[in-house]
Amino acid sequence: MTNYTEHDTYKYDVNSHYPNAMLMPMPGGKPRISTEKDLDKIFGFVEAKVKAPTQEELRVPILPVKIDGKTVLFRDTVEGFWWSEELKMAREFGYQILEVKSCIILDKVEGVFEDYVNTIYDKNLNSENQINKILFSLTFVISLREIIASPIFFFDKKNWARVNRKIM
């Protein structure tokens, strides 16, 4: 067994990780190229220079970046492209955002998947059949795959209703 920290840690098997993520604000509206440099004011894609914590500070790096066509978890300082919320979370683990070089800002759209998630999740909770529970969970994965496989898709409730009808 590998010990990654010097203190007690807990591992959680997160029930319904996909539905939880689907309830978060989604990117929407028209993308806008911006000169904004304050990460806390950005919701979108960010080109940045980032310094990772040392191995002593964070035993296992968590922020991926593409280097020479490969996705790697890095140490030292690199430049790359990330989702703004990913960089904000990485700061909590000791990553330093040294410079925001450019960004594409999007609107935060609330509640895009709310009805869908609540309906499917309710069916999942009320099902006594294990196969039904697995099928309901797969519905979320298939939904995300459909959306991710399409060209860049910015959400609003009107567009989601169209995709939702296709999946259901």
N, C-alpha and C positions, 0 to 999 in steps of 0.2 A: 504494500500500500504506500502511495506517495503522499507525503504531507506538504501541502502547498502554502500553509500559513503557520505562524507560530502561535496562533490562538485558536480557540474552539470555533468551528464553523459548522454550518448545517446545510444539508443538501435537500432541496425540495423538489418533489415531483409535481410540477405545476399543472393542475387540472385546468383545462380549457385555456391554454396559452394563446392559441390563435384567436378565439373569440375576444379575449381580453385586449389583444392588440388591435382588433378590428373596432373596438369601442373608443380608441384614442382618436384625437383629431387627425384627419386625413388631408393630404395636399389637394388643393383645388384652385379654381380660378385660372387666370392667365399668368403663366410664368413671367417674371420680370427680372431682368439683369439689374443688379444693384451694386453700388459702391459701399454698401453698409459694411463696417468692420467690426461692429459689436455683435458677437455671436448670440448674445441674449435677445437681440432684436431680430434675429433671422429665423425663419421657418422655411427650410428649403435645402437646396444642395449647396455645399460649401467647398471651395478649393482653399486648402489651408496648409500651413507649416505647423507640424505637431511634434512635440517632444514626449516620448514615452517615459514612464517611470523606470527606475533601475530595477534589476531583479530583486534586490533587497527590499525595495519599496512595494513591488507588486510581482510576486513570484511568476505568475502566468499572465502574459500580455493579453489584452482583450480587444484591442482595436485593430481590425484588419485593414490592409491597404494592398493595392496592386503594385508589384515591383517586377519588372521584366515579364509581364504577362501572367504572373502567379500571385494568388492571394496569400498574403503572409501576415502573421502577427509580429509586429516589429518592436525593436528596441532603438535607441538613439533618436535622431530627428529625421523626419521624412516629410515630403510634400505629397498631397494626394487629394482625393475627392471623397466627401462623406455626406451623409444626411445630417443636418444640423442637430437633430435630437440625439443622434449617436455621439456626436462630439461633446454635447452638454453632459451626457451620462459619463463619458470617458473622463471628463474633468473630475468627477466625483471619485475616481480611482487613481488620481494623481497625474493624469496626462495634462500637459500644458499646451494650450493653443497659442503658439507664438505669433502667428499672423494669419488673418483672414485675407486671402489674396483676391478672391472674387466670390460671388454667390448668385444664385438664382432663387428669388424669393417667391413663395406661393402663399395663398390664403390658407388659413386653418379652417377646415370645414368640419363642423361638429355633427355627430349623429347620423353619418352616412349609412352605417351598417346596423344601427341600434335596433330597429324593428326586426331585421333579419336575424341578428344574433340572439335576441331575446326569444323569438319564436322557436328557432332551432334548439337553443340551449334548454328551453322549457320542455320541449319534446324529449330531449336527451335525458334530463333529470327525471322525467315521469315514466321513462321506459324501463321495464324490468328485464327486457331481453338484451343480453350482452351484445349480440350481433347488431341490434338496432343502435345501441350506444356507439359502437364502432362506426357504423354507417353514418350516423349523425356527425361524428367527429370528422370523418372523411369529407363530408359536405363542406366544411370550412376550408380544408386543404384544397379541395377542387376549386372552390370559389376563388381563393387567392391565386391559384395556378392560372385560372382563366384570365384574371385581371393582369397578373404579372406577365403572362405570355403575350398580351396585346401590346401594341406600340405604346409609348408613354401615355398614360391614361390619368387625367386629372379628374378627381371626383367632384361631383355635386349630386344632389339628391335626384335630379332628373336623369343623369347618366347612370347612376347606380340602379335606379328602378329598371332601366332597360337591361342591364347586365343581370340583375336579380331575376327577372322574368325568364331569361335564357337559361339560368342555372336551375331554377325551381321547376 
